[in-house]
Amino acid sequence: MSEITISIKPNISGLAQAFMNANIRGFLVNEVNRLAARVERFGKQLTPVDTGRLRASIATRLVTMNAEVGTRVEYARPHEKDYPFLRPALTDNEAEIKRILHKGLADAMNEDFKGFTKIF
């Protein structure tokens, strides 16, 4: 019986260059910002209103690829406990957030690595 050997020797420098050129980080930063704004918008819609101060105080804070949606109003925590508005804004959108990130990441990778097969 004869032996068959297949060797795959990727062009490592070409592969490294493809990853350096990829705009996946840029995509993620943009999508996290956009999705956080979505959660903020839904949170404001769910916020109980008396004077409007609590609703107006809800904001998004962006730090690199993380986003925090919240408020510094002192009575926000008890309101969230009794009349949830921020947590449902996230959980009600969780599946859609995952779908958008998954699809967008796949699209970004397809675009960034469309010449990937030429590296090998």
C-alpha positions in Angstrom: 0.0 0.0 0.0 1.4 3.4 -0.9 1.5 6.3 1.4 0.0 9.7 0.5 1.3 12.8 2.2 -0.3 16.2 1.9 1.5 19.2 3.2 -0.1 22.6 3.7 2.3 25.4 4.1 0.4 28.7 4.5 2.1 31.9 3.7 2.3 33.1 7.3 3.3 36.7 6.5 0.3 36.9 4.1 -2.0 35.5 6.7 -0.7 38.0 9.3 -1.1 40.8 6.9 -4.7 39.8 6.2 -5.5 39.9 9.9 -3.8 43.3 10.3 -5.9 44.7 7.5 -9.2 43.4 8.8 -11.6 46.0 10.0 -13.3 43.6 12.5 -12.5 45.8 15.5 -13.9 48.9 13.8 -17.1 46.9 13.0 -17.4 45.8 16.6 -17.0 49.3 18.0 -19.6 50.7 15.6 -22.1 47.9 16.3 -21.7 48.0 20.1 -22.3 51.8 19.9 -25.4 51.3 17.7 -26.8 48.4 19.8 -26.3 50.4 23.1 -28.2 53.3 21.6 -31.0 50.8 20.8 -31.1 49.6 24.4 -31.0 53.2 25.7 -34.0 54.1 23.4 -36.0 51.0 24.6 -35.1 51.8 28.2 -36.4 55.3 27.9 -39.6 54.1 26.4 -40.1 51.7 29.4 -39.2 54.3 32.0 -42.0 55.3 34.4 -42.5 59.1 34.1 -43.5 61.6 36.7 -41.3 64.6 36.0 -39.3 63.1 33.2 -36.0 63.5 35.0 -35.3 59.8 35.2 -36.0 59.2 31.5 -33.9 62.2 30.5 -31.0 61.0 32.6 -30.6 57.6 30.9 -27.4 57.7 28.8 -24.9 55.5 27.2 -21.3 55.5 28.2 -18.9 54.0 25.6 -15.5 52.6 26.6 -13.7 50.9 23.7 -15.8 47.9 22.8 -18.0 48.1 25.9 -21.1 50.1 26.4 -23.0 50.9 29.6 -26.5 52.1 29.6 -27.7 53.6 32.8 -28.5 56.6 35.0 -27.0 58.4 38.0 -30.3 59.6 39.3 -30.4 58.5 43.0 -33.9 57.0 42.9 -33.3 54.9 39.7 -32.3 51.8 41.6 -35.6 51.5 43.6 -37.6 52.3 40.4 -35.7 49.6 38.5 -36.6 47.2 41.3 -40.3 48.1 41.4 -40.9 49.0 37.7 -38.1 47.4 35.7 -37.1 49.5 32.6 -33.4 49.1 31.9 -33.1 45.3 32.4 -36.1 44.5 30.1 -34.6 46.9 27.5 -31.6 44.7 27.4 -33.2 41.2 27.8 -36.1 42.0 25.3 -33.5 42.9 22.7 -30.9 40.2 23.6 -31.7 37.8 20.7 -31.8 40.6 18.2 -28.5 42.0 19.5 -26.9 38.5 19.1 -28.3 38.1 15.6 -27.1 41.5 14.5 -23.6 40.9 15.9 -23.3 37.4 14.5 -24.5 38.5 11.0 -22.4 41.6 11.0 -19.3 39.8 12.2 -19.7 37.2 9.5 -20.2 39.9 6.8 -17.2 41.8 8.0 -15.0 38.7 8.0 -16.2 37.7 4.5 -15.4 41.2 3.2 -12.0 41.4 5.0 -10.9 37.9 4.1 -12.4 37.6 0.6 -8.8 37.2 -0.8 -7.9 34.9 2.0 -7.6 31.8 -0.3 -4.9 33.5 -2.3 -2.7 33.4 0.8 -2.2 29.6 0.7 
